[in-house]
Amino acid sequence: MALLRLLSLPVRAPFLTLLFCVAVVLGNHWNLVQPLFSNARGITPELFWSLELIQVLTVVVVCTMPSLVMRQFSLLMAYSRVMTLMVNLLVVVTVGIYLLFLNMLSDLLVLASAVLLARLDLARIGISFRPSTSMLLMAFIVFTGIGLGHLLPNPAQGWFAKNLVPT
């Protein structure tokens, strides 16, 4: 019965599927952008991927364990899970609008919003993990999606682009 509940989790919490899809798109996007950074700024591919994955891990940790990471930030957030999620969502959206205006870190803001929505979706269906388990689950979903996106080919050179897009 537990295996059936685990397998039905993407249907019961569709934002987990959305989180995976966002990670796949980001992995593919970073795979396409990486040569531009290597050529234009002299960044090695290893350094590029290391920095991107450290940023992703930071976003996942901050968004999945806010009561542990930001305990000193606000005592109000430590009292209620809902208040913690709402304050984090407000901070991400407020800072996100400013950073999107500057065209900085937009990928990470999309990822942070997807992680927070996935956490809210899990809370909606009544699944409550320990913070470390939740962080490992979200990190597994995100890193698996990024890895899969990294393996996907360039969408502008594929069969769909050649046959379905008029030239």
N, C-alpha and C positions, 0 to 999 in steps of 0.2 A: 504494500500500500504506500509506503514511503517513496518507493521508486516511481510509482505512478504520479504522486504529488510533485516529485522533482521534475519528471518529464513534462508535466502539464504547466510548469512554472512560466514558460514563455507565453502561454495562452492566458493564464490568469493574471500575469503581470506583463503586459505588452511593452512597457517602457524598458524592460530588460532587453527585449529584442531590438528596440530602438537604440539602446546604448551600444549593442553589438554592431548594428548597422552604421552608427556614427563612427565607431572605432574602425570599421572596415574602410569607410570613405576617407577618414583621416590618414590611415596607413597608406592607402593608395595615393592620396594627395602628397604626403610627405615623400613618398617614393619618387614622384614626378618632380617635386621641388628641390630635392636634395642635390641633383647635378647643378642646378642654377646657383645654389649656395656654394657648392664646391668650386665652381668656376669664378663666380663674381667676387666672393669674399675670401677665398682661399681656405675654406673650412674643409677638413677631411671628412669623408663619409662616416667614419667611426665617431668622430667628435660630434657631428650633426645628429646622428642617431642616439648617441649617449645623452646629449642635451635634451632632445625631444622626449626620450623615455624617462629621464629624471623629472622633467616638467609634468609628464603624464602621471607618474607615480605621486608627485606632490599634490596634484589636483585630486587624485583618487583618495589619498590619505586625508586631505583636508575636508573633502566632501563626504567621506564615509565615517570619519571619526571626529566630528566637530566638537563633541563634548569633551573628548580627551585632549585634542590638539589646542582648542581655544578656551580651555577652562578658565584661564586668567583673563581672557578677553571680556567675558561678561558672566556674572553670576546668574543673570536671568536666563541665559541659554542653558545653563546646567540643570535648571529645575524641570524643564519640559522638553520632550523630544519634538513635539510639534513646533514649539517656539524656536528650538534649535534649527530645525529644517527651514522654517519661514525666515528667520534672520539670515541664515546662509543664502537662501534663495534671493532675498532682497539685496544682500551685499553683492552676490554674483551678478545680478541684473543691473544694479546701479553702476558698479565698476565696469561691467561689460559694455554698457552703452557708451561710457567714456572711452574705453579702449577700442571699441569698434569704430568710434569717430576718428581715432588716431590710426586705425588699421594695424593695431598691435594685438597680438595674442588672441585673435578671433577664434582660431581653432581650439585653443584651450578653454575658452569661454563656452563654446558649443559643447565641448566634452564635459565641462563642469555642470552645465545645465542638464545634460543627459544623465549624468550620475545622480544628481539630486532628484530628478524626476523618477529615476529607477528606484531610489530609496523611498520616495513618497509612495510609489506604486506598491512596493513590498510592504510598507506600513499599512496601506489601504486594505490589502488582502489579509493582514494579520500575521505576517511573517516577521519575526523579530530575532535577528541574530545578535551574537555578541559583537562588539565593534571590530575586533580583530578578524572574526569570521566574515563579517560583512565586507571589510576592506579586502580580504583575500578573494572573496567571490567577485567583487567589482573589478579588482585588478586582473583576475583571470579572464573575465569577460572582455575587458578593454585590451589587454595585451594579446589575447587570442585574435580579436578583431583586427588589431593593428598588424599582427603577423600575417593574417590572411590578406589584408589589403595590400601589404607589401609584396605579396606573391602575385597579385592580379596584374594583368597587362595594362598598358596605357589605354584608357578608354577612347582617346582620339584616334588611335591607330587600329582599332579592332574591327570586327566584321560588322557590327552595328553602325559604326561611324561611316564605313565605306558603302554599305548597302542601303541604309535607311536615311542618311542625311544627304539631301540633294546638293550637288556641287554647282 
